[in-house]
Amino acid sequence: MKEIAVLGLGYIGLPTASILATHGFAVHGVDISPTVVEIINKGGIHIEEPGLKTLVQAAVNSGNLKAYTQPQMADVYIIAVPTPITENKSADLSYVQAAARSILNLLKRGDLVILESTSPPGTTMDFLCPILEESGLSIGTDLFVAHCPERVLPGKIIKELIQNIRVIGGVNEESARLAKEIYAHFVEGDIHLTDATTAEMVKIMENTYRDVNIALANELAQLAPSLKINAWDVIRFSNLHPRVNIHTPGPGVGGHCISVDPWFIVEKFPETAKLIHRARQINDHMPEHTYKMVLDAVKDVKNPKITMFGLTYKPDVDDIREAPALKILELMEQNPELTVAVYDPHVKHADCELSGMEAALRDSDCILLTVDHSEFKFIHPRQVATIMRTRQVIDTKNALNAQEWQAAGFNYLLLGRDGVLVKDEKIEMHPEPVLTAV
Ligand code: SAJ
C-alpha cells in the first residue's frame, strides 16, 4: 500500500486521513499546530463532528495514522488546508503555498499531489504546479497532480465523504486516474474524471448556485411585504412545480463556503460575473435588512431590550463562522438606544456575552430569531410572555408556530411577510473588491 501524507488536519483533512488509515494506508497527518498533533496522536479530536472521534480512535489504534508537525516522506500528498478570502474579497492562497513548499524536498519520481482545498479556477494549473516544478520534477510525467475538491456538509462529513460522488480533475489523464485509485478505496459514490480547472469550477459553482438561489429568495422576502403577501407561501407553492426549487430566505448567508466561494469567481471576472456578484451583495445586505425590521418593531418602545435567539450560521451546530447573527449583533450594539441579550443553546464560547434563556428574555421587548435550532420550536410562548416587557417576536426562518405566539399575546413578525416595506429601497453596494491576480 502507498504511504499518504495529509497536510492540514481540520474539518476535511482529519476525517480523510482517518478514513484512509482505516482502509489500510499508512497515513502521516501533518498540522502546523503542535496541540492538534498531540491531541490526535492520543486518539482525540479538536473539532466537533458526529462520529469523528470514533473514527480517529480507530485510525490511531490501528497504528496507521500518526500526526506530525512537519511533513514526512510519502508517495501521495493530499493538501487540505484553508483557502479563506481576505477583507477585500480576494482568495488567500498562502496556506496552499506553504503546504506545497513544505513538501518540495520530499518529492520523488512517481509521486502524486492532490489539492482538496476549495480553490479559485486555475489554482492547480497556474499556482500549485509552478511551485511543485521547483522540485525539479516535470509535472504530468515525473510528478502527477490532481484537484479533488471536498463537497461534504458539516454535521454529515463522515457519511458524505464515503457516499458522495467525487469529481477529480487531473493536470493530465494519468494524474486523474492515479488520484481515482486512491479515492476508490473508500468512496462509494461514482468518481468522475475531468481536468483540474473544471473540477475547481464544479465545486465553486455548486455553492454559487445555492448562493444565487438564496439571493432570489431573499429578494422576494424583501419585496413581498410591500405586496402584502407571504414570501414563504410563494416559495412553497412555486416549489410544487416539478422543475422549480427556490431556496429559503433568512437573515443572511453564513458559514465558510457559500458566502466565500462565489468571490473566487467575482475576483477573477469582475466584469462578467455580475449576477454572482449581485447575489453576494443581496445576501450580505440581509443582516442590515433584519436590523431594520428590529428597529421598526421597537420604534415605539423607550430603550428597548432585544433578545437574540441563535448565533450560529445554521441550525443545530455550534459553528458561528461568518454567521449573519454576528453582523446583526454588531449593528444593534452600535445603537446606544438598544440593549441586547444573546441566547444560543449550542454556543459555549463567543466574543460576545451569552446569556441563559431566562436572563436573555427578562424584561425584553422583542425576540429576534436568527437560526432555526430545533430547541426553539419547543419554547412555550405563554411562559415567555410572563417575563417579557413587550411581546414582540421576529422570526427570520419561519421556524415558530405563529398561531401559538399570537395566542400568547405576541405581535408575531415574519421575515418575508411583515416589517419594513421596501418598495424601492436601494441596497447598499458592497465596496468593489480590490482585485489581485492569483
Ligand atoms: N441558507 C439560506 N437559505 C437556504 C439554505 C441555506 O439562507 O435555503 C443559509 C444558511 O442559513 C447558512 C448558509 O446559507 O447560513 C449555508 O448553509 P448550508 O447548510 O446550505 O451550507 P454549508 O455552507 O454548511 O455547506 C455547503 C454545502 N454545499 C452545498 O450544499 C452545495 C456543502 O456540501 C459543501 O461541502 C460546503 O458548503 C463547502 O465546504 O463548500
Boltz pocket constraint, residues with backbone or C-beta under 6 A from the ligand:
constraints:
  - pocket:
      binder: B
      contacts: [[A, 118], [A, 150], [A, 151], [A, 152], [A, 153], [A, 154], [A, 203], [A, 206], [A, 207], [A, 210], [A, 214], [A, 247], [A, 248], [A, 249], [A, 250], [A, 251], [A, 252], [A, 253], [A, 254], [A, 255], [A, 256], [A, 257], [A, 258], [A, 313], [A, 314]]
      max_distance: 6.0
